[in-house]
Amino acid sequence: MYTAGSHPLTSPVAVFPGEVDVHWETENRVVWNEQRNAAEEQELVYEVTWIPELGAWRRFLRSRREVHR
């Protein structure tokens, strides 16, 4: 679950050679950690892919990690 105070910092970080339809995006968001019962900042990495059958871009969450400052 994302909080109202989330702040996406979206930027493509890589493009696969020979593949124009796939790239990666990274966002830092404040999310709620149920185990710790606290909000924490996490880095979320998405694979963004063009799906020809749908005629649309789709984002797939590939990894997430806590941001330590």
PDB file of N, H, CA, C and O in Angstrom:
ATOM      1  N   MET A   1       0.839  -1.166   0.000  1.00  0.00           N
ATOM      2  CA  MET A   1       0.000   0.000   0.000  1.00  0.00           C
ATOM      3  C   MET A   1       0.886   1.232   0.000  1.00  0.00           C
ATOM      4  O   MET A   1       1.854   1.299   0.757  1.00  0.00           O
ATOM      5  N   TYR A   2       0.569   2.199  -0.834  1.00  0.00           N
ATOM      6  H   TYR A   2      -0.217   2.144  -1.449  1.00  0.00           H
ATOM      7  CA  TYR A   2       1.323   3.436  -0.903  1.00  0.00           C
ATOM      8  C   TYR A   2       0.633   4.490  -0.049  1.00  0.00           C
ATOM      9  O   TYR A   2      -0.594   4.547   0.023  1.00  0.00           O
ATOM     10  N   THR A   3       1.425   5.305   0.582  1.00  0.00           N
ATOM     11  H   THR A   3       2.422   5.259   0.524  1.00  0.00           H
ATOM     12  CA  THR A   3       0.853   6.379   1.392  1.00  0.00           C
ATOM     13  C   THR A   3       0.603   7.596   0.513  1.00  0.00           C
ATOM     14  O   THR A   3       1.132   7.699  -0.594  1.00  0.00           O
ATOM     15  N   ALA A   4      -0.203   8.505   1.015  1.00  0.00           N
ATOM     16  H   ALA A   4      -0.633   8.422   1.914  1.00  0.00           H
ATOM     17  CA  ALA A   4      -0.500   9.727   0.264  1.00  0.00           C
ATOM     18  C   ALA A   4       0.751  10.572   0.061  1.00  0.00           C
ATOM     19  O   ALA A   4       0.800  11.392  -0.856  1.00  0.00           O
ATOM     20  N   GLY A   5       1.757  10.383   0.900  1.00  0.00           N
ATOM     21  H   GLY A   5       1.717   9.717   1.645  1.00  0.00           H
ATOM     22  CA  GLY A   5       2.972  11.168   0.801  1.00  0.00           C
ATOM     23  C   GLY A   5       4.023  10.554  -0.097  1.00  0.00           C
ATOM     24  O   GLY A   5       5.184  10.962  -0.042  1.00  0.00           O
ATOM     25  N   SER A   6       3.660   9.596  -0.914  1.00  0.00           N
ATOM     26  H   SER A   6       2.717   9.265  -0.959  1.00  0.00           H
ATOM     27  CA  SER A   6       4.665   8.962  -1.766  1.00  0.00           C
ATOM     28  C   SER A   6       5.178   9.959  -2.792  1.00  0.00           C
ATOM     29  O   SER A   6       4.458  10.861  -3.218  1.00  0.00           O
ATOM     30  N   HIS A   7       6.423   9.783  -3.176  1.00  0.00           N
ATOM     31  H   HIS A   7       7.008   9.050  -2.829  1.00  0.00           H
ATOM     32  CA  HIS A   7       7.030  10.680  -4.145  1.00  0.00           C
ATOM     33  C   HIS A   7       7.788   9.866  -5.181  1.00  0.00           C
ATOM     34  O   HIS A   7       8.946   9.507  -4.965  1.00  0.00           O
ATOM     35  N   PRO A   8       7.137   9.570  -6.317  1.00  0.00           N
ATOM     36  CA  PRO A   8       7.810   8.777  -7.339  1.00  0.00           C
ATOM     37  C   PRO A   8       8.950   9.556  -7.984  1.00  0.00           C
ATOM     38  O   PRO A   8       8.802  10.731  -8.319  1.00  0.00           O
ATOM     39  N   LEU A   9      10.063   8.902  -8.150  1.00  0.00           N
ATOM     40  H   LEU A   9      10.184   7.947  -7.878  1.00  0.00           H
ATOM     41  CA  LEU A   9      11.206   9.458  -8.862  1.00  0.00           C
ATOM     42  C   LEU A   9      11.475   8.524 -10.027  1.00  0.00           C
ATOM     43  O   LEU A   9      12.383   7.695  -9.969  1.00  0.00           O
ATOM     44  N   THR A  10      10.694   8.656 -11.071  1.00  0.00           N
ATOM     45  H   THR A  10       9.956   9.329 -11.118  1.00  0.00           H
ATOM     46  CA  THR A  10      10.733   7.717 -12.178  1.00  0.00           C
ATOM     47  C   THR A  10      11.784   8.126 -13.194  1.00  0.00           C
ATOM     48  O   THR A  10      11.824   9.269 -13.649  1.00  0.00           O
ATOM     49  N   SER A  11      12.632   7.170 -13.538  1.00  0.00           N
ATOM     50  H   SER A  11      12.600   6.241 -13.168  1.00  0.00           H
ATOM     51  CA  SER A  11      13.621   7.417 -14.576  1.00  0.00           C
ATOM     52  C   SER A  11      14.046   6.094 -15.172  1.00  0.00           C
ATOM     53  O   SER A  11      14.318   5.142 -14.440  1.00  0.00           O
ATOM     54  N   PRO A  12      14.109   6.020 -16.505  1.00  0.00           N
ATOM     55  CA  PRO A  12      14.589   4.785 -17.118  1.00  0.00           C
ATOM     56  C   PRO A  12      16.051   4.580 -16.757  1.00  0.00           C
ATOM     57  O   PRO A  12      16.843   5.521 -16.816  1.00  0.00           O
ATOM     58  N   VAL A  13      16.416   3.359 -16.383  1.00  0.00           N
ATOM     59  H   VAL A  13      15.772   2.595 -16.335  1.00  0.00           H
ATOM     60  CA  VAL A  13      17.795   3.103 -16.008  1.00  0.00           C
ATOM     61  C   VAL A  13      18.521   2.193 -16.987  1.00  0.00           C
ATOM     62  O   VAL A  13      19.751   2.143 -16.974  1.00  0.00           O
ATOM     63  N   ALA A  14      17.795   1.472 -17.835  1.00  0.00           N
ATOM     64  H   ALA A  14      16.795   1.512 -17.846  1.00  0.00           H
ATOM     65  CA  ALA A  14      18.458   0.600 -18.800  1.00  0.00           C
ATOM     66  C   ALA A  14      17.502   0.254 -19.929  1.00  0.00           C
ATOM     67  O   ALA A  14      16.288   0.184 -19.740  1.00  0.00           O
ATOM     68  N   VAL A  15      18.071   0.040 -21.099  1.00  0.00           N
ATOM     69  H   VAL A  15      19.058   0.097 -21.253  1.00  0.00           H
ATOM     70  CA  VAL A  15      17.300  -0.459 -22.237  1.00  0.00           C
ATOM     71  C   VAL A  15      18.043  -1.676 -22.754  1.00  0.00           C
ATOM     72  O   VAL A  15      19.259  -1.638 -22.936  1.00  0.00           O
ATOM     73  N   PHE A  16      17.313  -2.755 -22.990  1.00  0.00           N
ATOM     74  H   PHE A  16      16.324  -2.787 -22.841  1.00  0.00           H
ATOM     75  CA  PHE A  16      17.945  -3.971 -23.487  1.00  0.00           C
ATOM     76  C   PHE A  16      18.417  -3.772 -24.913  1.00  0.00           C
ATOM     77  O   PHE A  16      17.688  -3.199 -25.723  1.00  0.00           O
ATOM     78  N   PRO A  17      19.621  -4.229 -25.244  1.00  0.00           N
ATOM     79  CA  PRO A  17      20.117  -4.107 -26.611  1.00  0.00           C
ATOM     80  C   PRO A  17      19.188  -4.847 -27.586  1.00  0.00           C
ATOM     81  O   PRO A  17      18.823  -5.999 -27.355  1.00  0.00           O
ATOM     82  N   GLY A  18      18.820  -4.175 -28.663  1.00  0.00           N
ATOM     83  H   GLY A  18      19.117  -3.239 -28.850  1.00  0.00           H
ATOM     84  CA  GLY A  18      17.969  -4.804 -29.674  1.00  0.00           C
ATOM     85  C   GLY A  18      16.501  -4.843 -29.293  1.00  0.00           C
ATOM     86  O   GLY A  18      15.676  -5.250 -30.111  1.00  0.00           O
ATOM     87  N   GLU A  19      16.152  -4.442 -28.104  1.00  0.00           N
ATOM     88  H   GLU A  19      16.823  -4.112 -27.440  1.00  0.00           H
ATOM     89  CA  GLU A  19      14.760  -4.451 -27.648  1.00  0.00           C
ATOM     90  C   GLU A  19      14.316  -3.011 -27.399  1.00  0.00           C
ATOM     91  O   GLU A  19      14.759  -2.383 -26.438  1.00  0.00           O
ATOM     92  N   VAL A  20      13.453  -2.490 -28.251  1.00  0.00           N
ATOM     93  H   VAL A  20      13.094  -3.000 -29.033  1.00  0.00           H
ATOM     94  CA  VAL A  20      12.965  -1.138 -28.063  1.00  0.00           C
ATOM     95  C   VAL A  20      11.736  -1.126 -27.163  1.00  0.00           C
ATOM     96  O   VAL A  20      11.322  -0.066 -26.694  1.00  0.00           O
ATOM     97  N   ASP A  21      11.152  -2.290 -26.920  1.00  0.00           N
ATOM     98  H   ASP A  21      11.488  -3.151 -27.301  1.00  0.00           H
ATOM     99  CA  ASP A  21       9.880  -2.373 -26.231  1.00  0.00           C
ATOM    100  C   ASP A  21      10.000  -2.683 -24.744  1.00  0.00           C
ATOM    101  O   ASP A  21       8.981  -2.897 -24.088  1.00  0.00           O
ATOM    102  N   VAL A  22      11.206  -2.715 -24.192  1.00  0.00           N
ATOM    103  H   VAL A  22      12.034  -2.541 -24.725  1.00  0.00           H
ATOM    104  CA  VAL A  22      11.394  -3.045 -22.777  1.00  0.00           C
ATOM    105  C   VAL A  22      12.403  -2.088 -22.171  1.00  0.00           C
ATOM    106  O   VAL A  22      13.453  -1.826 -22.759  1.00  0.00           O
ATOM    107  N   HIS A  23      12.083  -1.563 -20.986  1.00  0.00           N
ATOM    108  H   HIS A  23      11.230  -1.775 -20.509  1.00  0.00           H
ATOM    109  CA  HIS A  23      13.053  -0.774 -20.230  1.00  0.00           C
ATOM    110  C   HIS A  23      12.732  -0.898 -18.746  1.00  0.00           C
ATOM    111  O   HIS A  23      11.706  -1.460 -18.362  1.00  0.00           O
ATOM    112  N   TRP A  24      13.621  -0.367 -17.928  1.00  0.00           N
ATOM    113  H   TRP A  24      14.454   0.089 -18.241  1.00  0.00           H
ATOM    114  CA  TRP A  24      13.475  -0.439 -16.466  1.00  0.00           C
ATOM    115  C   TRP A  24      13.203   0.946 -15.922  1.00  0.00           C
ATOM    116  O   TRP A  24      13.728   1.930 -16.444  1.00  0.00           O
ATOM    117  N   GLU A  25      12.380   1.043 -14.869  1.00  0.00           N
ATOM    118  H   GLU A  25      11.953   0.244 -14.445  1.00  0.00           H
ATOM    119  CA  GLU A  25      12.130   2.288 -14.172  1.00  0.00           C
ATOM    120  C   GLU A  25      12.307   2.058 -12.676  1.00  0.00           C
ATOM    121  O   GLU A  25      11.969   0.997 -12.151  1.00  0.00           O
ATOM    122  N   THR A  26      12.844   3.071 -12.001  1.00  0.00           N
ATOM    123  H   THR A  26      13.118   3.933 -12.427  1.00  0.00           H
ATOM    124  CA  THR A  26      13.053   3.001 -10.554  1.00  0.00           C
ATOM    125  C   THR A  26      12.253   4.112  -9.894  1.00  0.00           C
ATOM    126  O   THR A  26      12.261   5.254 -10.354  1.00  0.00           O
ATOM    127  N   GLU A  27      11.560   3.766  -8.807  1.00  0.00           N
ATOM    128  H   GLU A  27      11.553   2.838  -8.433  1.00  0.00           H
ATOM    129  CA  GLU A  27      10.802   4.739  -8.032  1.00  0.00           C
ATOM    130  C   GLU A  27      11.142   4.580  -6.559  1.00  0.00           C
ATOM    131  O   GLU A  27      11.285   3.461  -6.066  1.00  0.00           O
ATOM    132  N   ASN A  28      11.270   5.684  -5.869  1.00  0.00           N
ATOM    133  H   ASN A  28      11.154   6.592  -6.270  1.00  0.00           H
ATOM    134  CA  ASN A  28      11.391   5.657  -4.407  1.00  0.00           C
ATOM    135  C   ASN A  28      10.041   6.086  -3.853  1.00  0.00           C
ATOM    136  O   ASN A  28       9.527   7.155  -4.183  1.00  0.00           O
ATOM    137  N   ARG A  29       9.476   5.232  -3.003  1.00  0.00           N
ATOM    138  H   ARG A  29       9.893   4.364  -2.735  1.00  0.00           H
ATOM    139  CA  ARG A  29       8.159   5.510  -2.424  1.00  0.00           C
ATOM    140  C   ARG A  29       8.157   5.197  -0.947  1.00  0.00           C
ATOM    141  O   ARG A  29       8.918   4.357  -0.466  1.00  0.00           O
ATOM    142  N   VAL A  30       7.291   5.887  -0.241  1.00  0.00           N
ATOM    143  H   VAL A  30       6.673   6.570  -0.632  1.00  0.00           H
ATOM    144  CA  VAL A  30       7.069   5.588   1.167  1.00  0.00           C
ATOM    145  C   VAL A  30       5.945   4.555   1.212  1.00  0.00           C
ATOM    146  O   VAL A  30       4.844   4.803   0.721  1.00  0.00           O
ATOM    147  N   VAL A  31       6.231   3.397   1.803  1.00  0.00           N
ATOM    148  H   VAL A  31       7.126   3.195   2.202  1.00  0.00           H
ATOM    149  CA  VAL A  31       5.246   2.311   1.887  1.00  0.00           C
ATOM    150  C   VAL A  31       5.070   1.894   3.341  1.00  0.00           C
ATOM    151  O   VAL A  31       5.929   2.157   4.183  1.00  0.00           O
ATOM    152  N   TRP A  32       3.963   1.251   3.623  1.00  0.00           N
ATOM    153  H   TRP A  32       3.265   1.037   2.939  1.00  0.00           H
ATOM    154  CA  TRP A  32       3.662   0.793   4.969  1.00  0.00           C
ATOM    155  C   TRP A  32       4.195  -0.625   5.145  1.00  0.00           C
ATOM    156  O   TRP A  32       3.871  -1.510   4.354  1.00  0.00           O
ATOM    157  N   ASN A  33       5.012  -0.849   6.178  1.00  0.00           N
ATOM    158  H   ASN A  33       5.275  -0.129   6.821  1.00  0.00           H
ATOM    159  CA  ASN A  33       5.556  -2.161   6.492  1.00  0.00           C
ATOM    160  C   ASN A  33       4.705  -2.744   7.620  1.00  0.00           C
ATOM    161  O   ASN A  33       4.778  -2.288   8.761  1.00  0.00           O
ATOM    162  N   GLU A  34       3.897  -3.759   7.291  1.00  0.00           N
ATOM    163  H   GLU A  34       3.838  -4.130   6.364  1.00  0.00           H
ATOM    164  CA  GLU A  34       2.997  -4.372   8.273  1.00  0.00           C
ATOM    165  C   GLU A  34       3.762  -5.027   9.420  1.00  0.00           C
ATOM    166  O   GLU A  34       3.318  -4.966  10.566  1.00  0.00           O
ATOM    167  N   GLN A  35       4.904  -5.651   9.130  1.00  0.00           N
ATOM    168  H   GLN A  35       5.264  -5.701   8.199  1.00  0.00           H
ATOM    169  CA  GLN A  35       5.669  -6.352  10.165  1.00  0.00           C
ATOM    170  C   GLN A  35       6.243  -5.384  11.196  1.00  0.00           C
ATOM    171  O   GLN A  35       6.272  -5.687  12.388  1.00  0.00           O
ATOM    172  N   ARG A  36       6.697  -4.224  10.738  1.00  0.00           N
ATOM    173  H   ARG A  36       6.674  -3.977   9.769  1.00  0.00           H
ATOM    174  CA  ARG A  36       7.291  -3.231  11.636  1.00  0.00           C
ATOM    175  C   ARG A  36       6.265  -2.215  12.135  1.00  0.00           C
ATOM    176  O   ARG A  36       6.535  -1.438  13.052  1.00  0.00           O
ATOM    177  N   ASN A  37       5.081  -2.236  11.514  1.00  0.00           N
ATOM    178  H   ASN A  37       4.861  -2.867  10.769  1.00  0.00           H
ATOM    179  CA  ASN A  37       4.025  -1.296  11.853  1.00  0.00           C
ATOM    180  C   ASN A  37       4.530   0.150  11.723  1.00  0.00           C
ATOM    181  O   ASN A  37       4.332   0.987  12.603  1.00  0.00           O
ATOM    182  N   ALA A  38       5.195   0.403  10.579  1.00  0.00           N
ATOM    183  H   ALA A  38       5.356  -0.278   9.864  1.00  0.00           H
ATOM    184  CA  ALA A  38       5.786   1.717  10.358  1.00  0.00           C
ATOM    185  C   ALA A  38       5.918   1.994   8.862  1.00  0.00           C
ATOM    186  O   ALA A  38       5.964   1.074   8.046  1.00  0.00           O
ATOM    187  N   ALA A  39       5.977   3.263   8.525  1.00  0.00           N
ATOM    188  H   ALA A  39       5.940   4.011   9.188  1.00  0.00           H
ATOM    189  CA  ALA A  39       6.230   3.673   7.143  1.00  0.00           C
ATOM    190  C   ALA A  39       7.733   3.650   6.896  1.00  0.00           C
ATOM    191  O   ALA A  39       8.520   3.994   7.778  1.00  0.00           O
ATOM    192  N   GLU A  40       8.131   3.240   5.685  1.00  0.00           N
ATOM    193  H   GLU A  40       7.493   2.960   4.968  1.00  0.00           H
ATOM    194  CA  GLU A  40       9.545   3.230   5.325  1.00  0.00           C
ATOM    195  C   GLU A  40       9.687   3.542   3.849  1.00  0.00           C
ATOM    196  O   GLU A  40       8.789   3.260   3.055  1.00  0.00           O
ATOM    197  N   GLU A  41      10.818   4.125   3.484  1.00  0.00           N
ATOM    198  H   GLU A  41      11.548   4.354   4.128  1.00  0.00           H
ATOM    199  CA  GLU A  41      11.084   4.425   2.083  1.00  0.00           C
ATOM    200  C   GLU A  41      11.678   3.187   1.422  1.00  0.00           C
ATOM    201  O   GLU A  41      12.590   2.562   1.963  1.00  0.00           O
ATOM    202  N   GLN A  42      11.150   2.834   0.241  1.00  0.00           N
ATOM    203  H   GLN A  42      10.409   3.342  -0.198  1.00  0.00           H
ATOM    204  CA  GLN A  42      11.657   1.687  -0.503  1.00  0.00           C
ATOM    205  C   GLN A  42      11.934   2.084  -1.935  1.00  0.00           C
ATOM    206  O   GLN A  42      11.276   2.957  -2.500  1.00  0.00           O
ATOM    207  N   GLU A  43      12.933   1.418  -2.513  1.00  0.00           N
ATOM    208  H   GLU A  43      13.468   0.709  -2.054  1.00  0.00           H
ATOM    209  CA  GLU A  43      13.239   1.571  -3.929  1.00  0.00           C
ATOM    210  C   GLU A  43      12.526   0.445  -4.660  1.00  0.00           C
ATOM    211  O   GLU A  43      12.736  -0.729  -4.356  1.00  0.00           O
ATOM    212  N   LEU A  44      11.678   0.801  -5.628  1.00  0.00           N
ATOM    213  H   LEU A  44      11.507   1.755  -5.875  1.00  0.00           H
ATOM    214  CA  LEU A  44      10.937  -0.181  -6.409  1.00  0.00           C
ATOM    215  C   LEU A  44      11.461  -0.159  -7.838  1.00  0.00           C
ATOM    216  O   LEU A  44      11.548   0.906  -8.450  1.00  0.00           O
ATOM    217  N   VAL A  45      11.813  -1.330  -8.378  1.00  0.00           N
ATOM    218  H   VAL A  45      11.743  -2.195  -7.881  1.00  0.00           H
ATOM    219  CA  VAL A  45      12.329  -1.417  -9.741  1.00  0.00           C
ATOM    220  C   VAL A  45      11.297  -2.161 -10.587  1.00  0.00           C
ATOM    221  O   VAL A  45      10.912  -3.287 -10.271  1.00  0.00           O
ATOM    222  N   TYR A  46      10.857  -1.513 -11.665  1.00  0.00           N
ATOM    223  H   TYR A  46      11.170  -0.599 -11.922  1.00  0.00           H
ATOM    224  CA  TYR A  46       9.846  -2.066 -12.557  1.00  0.00           C
ATOM    225  C   TYR A  46      10.442  -2.375 -13.921  1.00  0.00           C
ATOM    226  O   TYR A  46      11.292  -1.636 -14.416  1.00  0.00           O
ATOM    227  N   GLU A  47       9.998  -3.458 -14.519  1.00  0.00           N
ATOM    228  H   GLU A  47       9.308  -4.059 -14.117  1.00  0.00           H
ATOM    229  CA  GLU A  47      10.259  -3.743 -15.925  1.00  0.00           C
ATOM    230  C   GLU A  47       9.046  -3.213 -16.681  1.00  0.00           C
ATOM    231  O   GLU A  47       7.915  -3.612 -16.401  1.00  0.00           O
ATOM    232  N   VAL A  48       9.276  -2.318 -17.637  1.00  0.00           N
ATOM    233  H   VAL A  48      10.195  -1.994 -17.864  1.00  0.00           H
ATOM    234  CA  VAL A  48       8.189  -1.734 -18.424  1.00  0.00           C
ATOM    235  C   VAL A  48       8.253  -2.342 -19.811  1.00  0.00           C
ATOM    236  O   VAL A  48       9.265  -2.234 -20.504  1.00  0.00           O
ATOM    237  N   THR A  49       7.163  -2.981 -20.211  1.00  0.00           N
ATOM    238  H   THR A  49       6.341  -3.069 -19.648  1.00  0.00           H
ATOM    239  CA  THR A  49       7.142  -3.756 -21.452  1.00  0.00           C
ATOM    240  C   THR A  49       5.936  -3.387 -22.300  1.00  0.00           C
ATOM    241  O   THR A  49       4.832  -3.215 -21.784  1.00  0.00           O
ATOM    242  N   TRP A  50       6.153  -3.266 -23.601  1.00  0.00           N
ATOM    243  H   TRP A  50       7.050  -3.405 -24.021  1.00  0.00           H
ATOM    244  CA  TRP A  50       5.053  -3.059 -24.538  1.00  0.00           C
ATOM    245  C   TRP A  50       4.423  -4.410 -24.827  1.00  0.00           C
ATOM    246  O   TRP A  50       5.114  -5.338 -25.248  1.00  0.00           O
ATOM    247  N   ILE A  51       3.117  -4.532 -24.607  1.00  0.00           N
ATOM    248  H   ILE A  51       2.556  -3.778 -24.265  1.00  0.00           H
ATOM    249  CA  ILE A  51       2.386  -5.773 -24.875  1.00  0.00           C
ATOM    250  C   ILE A  51       1.589  -5.560 -26.166  1.00  0.00           C
ATOM    251  O   ILE A  51       0.546  -4.906 -26.140  1.00  0.00           O
ATOM    252  N   PRO A  52       2.066  -6.108 -27.305  1.00  0.00           N
ATOM    253  CA  PRO A  52       1.393  -5.860 -28.586  1.00  0.00           C
ATOM    254  C   PRO A  52      -0.057  -6.334 -28.601  1.00  0.00           C
ATOM    255  O   PRO A  52      -0.913  -5.689 -29.207  1.00  0.00           O
ATOM    256  N   GLU A  53      -0.340  -7.455 -27.938  1.00  0.00           N
ATOM    257  H   GLU A  53       0.355  -7.978 -27.445  1.00  0.00           H
ATOM    258  CA  GLU A  53      -1.701  -8.005 -27.937  1.00  0.00           C
ATOM    259  C   GLU A  53      -2.695  -7.054 -27.260  1.00  0.00           C
ATOM    260  O   GLU A  53      -3.875  -7.026 -27.612  1.00  0.00           O
ATOM    261  N   LEU A  54      -2.210  -6.280 -26.291  1.00  0.00           N
ATOM    262  H   LEU A  54      -1.251  -6.303 -26.005  1.00  0.00           H
ATOM    263  CA  LEU A  54      -3.064  -5.330 -25.572  1.00  0.00           C
ATOM    264  C   LEU A  54      -2.964  -3.924 -26.154  1.00  0.00           C
ATOM    265  O   LEU A  54      -3.832  -3.082 -25.925  1.00  0.00           O
ATOM    266  N   GLY A  55      -1.900  -3.683 -26.906  1.00  0.00           N
ATOM    267  H   GLY A  55      -1.195  -4.367 -27.093  1.00  0.00           H
ATOM    268  CA  GLY A  55      -1.662  -2.346 -27.427  1.00  0.00           C
ATOM    269  C   GLY A  55      -1.397  -1.352 -26.311  1.00  0.00           C
ATOM    270  O   GLY A  55      -1.822  -0.198 -26.375  1.00  0.00           O
ATOM    271  N   ALA A  56      -0.676  -1.819 -25.271  1.00  0.00           N
ATOM    272  H   ALA A  56      -0.331  -2.756 -25.220  1.00  0.00           H
ATOM    273  CA  ALA A  56      -0.451  -0.971 -24.105  1.00  0.00           C
ATOM    274  C   ALA A  56       0.868  -1.318 -23.429  1.00  0.00           C
ATOM    275  O   ALA A  56       1.396  -2.420 -23.581  1.00  0.00           O
ATOM    276  N   TRP A  57       1.388  -0.347 -22.676  1.00  0.00           N
ATOM    277  H   TRP A  57       0.959   0.548 -22.552  1.00  0.00           H
ATOM    278  CA  TRP A  57       2.556  -0.571 -21.840  1.00  0.00           C
ATOM    279  C   TRP A  57       2.106  -1.183 -20.524  1.00  0.00           C
ATOM    280  O   TRP A  57       1.074  -0.786 -19.982  1.00  0.00           O
ATOM    281  N   ARG A  58       2.861  -2.145 -19.998  1.00  0.00           N
ATOM    282  H   ARG A  58       3.699  -2.467 -20.438  1.00  0.00           H
ATOM    283  CA  ARG A  58       2.571  -2.747 -18.693  1.00  0.00           C
ATOM    284  C   ARG A  58       3.808  -2.660 -17.836  1.00  0.00           C
ATOM    285  O   ARG A  58       4.928  -2.793 -18.331  1.00  0.00           O
ATOM    286  N   ARG A  59       3.608  -2.432 -16.530  1.00  0.00           N
ATOM    287  H   ARG A  59       2.699  -2.323 -16.128  1.00  0.00           H
ATOM    288  CA  ARG A  59       4.714  -2.356 -15.571  1.00  0.00           C
ATOM    289  C   ARG A  59       4.654  -3.563 -14.659  1.00  0.00           C
ATOM    290  O   ARG A  59       3.602  -3.885 -14.107  1.00  0.00           O
ATOM    291  N   PHE A  60       5.790  -4.230 -14.502  1.00  0.00           N
ATOM    292  H   PHE A  60       6.645  -3.968 -14.950  1.00  0.00           H
ATOM    293  CA  PHE A  60       5.902  -5.404 -13.650  1.00  0.00           C
ATOM    294  C   PHE A  60       6.941  -5.123 -12.574  1.00  0.00           C
ATOM    295  O   PHE A  60       8.092  -4.817 -12.885  1.00  0.00           O
ATOM    296  N   LEU A  61       6.540  -5.224 -11.306  1.00  0.00           N
ATOM    297  H   LEU A  61       5.605  -5.472 -11.054  1.00  0.00           H
ATOM    298  CA  LEU A  61       7.474  -5.010 -10.207  1.00  0.00           C
ATOM    299  C   LEU A  61       8.479  -6.151 -10.191  1.00  0.00           C
ATOM    300  O   LEU A  61       8.093  -7.315 -10.087  1.00  0.00           O
ATOM    301  N   ARG A  62       9.762  -5.831 -10.293  1.00  0.00           N
ATOM    302  H   ARG A  62      10.076  -4.885 -10.377  1.00  0.00           H
ATOM    303  CA  ARG A  62      10.813  -6.849 -10.334  1.00  0.00           C
ATOM    304  C   ARG A  62      11.600  -6.938  -9.038  1.00  0.00           C
ATOM    305  O   ARG A  62      12.061  -8.019  -8.673  1.00  0.00           O
ATOM    306  N   SER A  63      11.766  -5.816  -8.331  1.00  0.00           N
ATOM    307  H   SER A  63      11.391  -4.938  -8.627  1.00  0.00           H
ATOM    308  CA  SER A  63      12.472  -5.876  -7.058  1.00  0.00           C
ATOM    309  C   SER A  63      12.094  -4.680  -6.205  1.00  0.00           C
ATOM    310  O   SER A  63      11.645  -3.645  -6.698  1.00  0.00           O
ATOM    311  N   ARG A  64      12.292  -4.859  -4.899  1.00  0.00           N
ATOM    312  H   ARG A  64      12.657  -5.700  -4.498  1.00  0.00           H
ATOM    313  CA  ARG A  64      12.065  -3.780  -3.948  1.00  0.00           C
ATOM    314  C   ARG A  64      13.014  -3.954  -2.789  1.00  0.00           C
ATOM    315  O   ARG A  64      13.309  -5.072  -2.367  1.00  0.00           O
ATOM    316  N   ARG A  65      13.491  -2.825  -2.276  1.00  0.00           N
ATOM    317  H   ARG A  65      13.251  -1.917  -2.619  1.00  0.00           H
ATOM    318  CA  ARG A  65      14.405  -2.884  -1.121  1.00  0.00           C
ATOM    319  C   ARG A  65      14.240  -1.618  -0.320  1.00  0.00           C
ATOM    320  O   ARG A  65      13.869  -0.572  -0.853  1.00  0.00           O
ATOM    321  N   GLU A  66      14.517  -1.717   0.962  1.00  0.00           N
ATOM    322  H   GLU A  66      14.818  -2.567   1.395  1.00  0.00           H
ATOM    323  CA  GLU A  66      14.430  -0.578   1.851  1.00  0.00           C
ATOM    324  C   GLU A  66      15.593   0.369   1.563  1.00  0.00           C
ATOM    325  O   GLU A  66      16.719  -0.073   1.336  1.00  0.00           O
ATOM    326  N   VAL A  67      15.318   1.659   1.573  1.00  0.00           N
ATOM    327  H   VAL A  67      14.403   2.018   1.757  1.00  0.00           H
ATOM    328  CA  VAL A  67      16.340   2.668   1.351  1.00  0.00           C
ATOM    329  C   VAL A  67      16.878   3.076   2.716  1.00  0.00           C
ATOM    330  O   VAL A  67      16.123   3.532   3.575  1.00  0.00           O
ATOM    331  N   HIS A  68      18.177   2.913   2.915  1.00  0.00           N
ATOM    332  H   HIS A  68      18.790   2.543   2.217  1.00  0.00           H
ATOM    333  CA  HIS A  68      18.824   3.302   4.170  1.00  0.00           C
ATOM    334  C   HIS A  68      19.539   4.621   3.957  1.00  0.00           C
ATOM    335  O   HIS A  68      20.341   4.762   3.034  1.00  0.00           O
ATOM    336  N   ARG A  69      19.254   5.565   4.795  1.00  0.00           N
ATOM    337  H   ARG A  69      18.603   5.451   5.545  1.00  0.00           H
ATOM    338  CA  ARG A  69      19.896   6.891   4.679  1.00  0.00           C
ATOM    339  C   ARG A  69      20.772   7.157   5.850  1.00  0.00           C
ATOM    340  O   ARG A  69      21.393   8.217   5.928  1.00  0.00           O
TER     341      ARG A  69
END
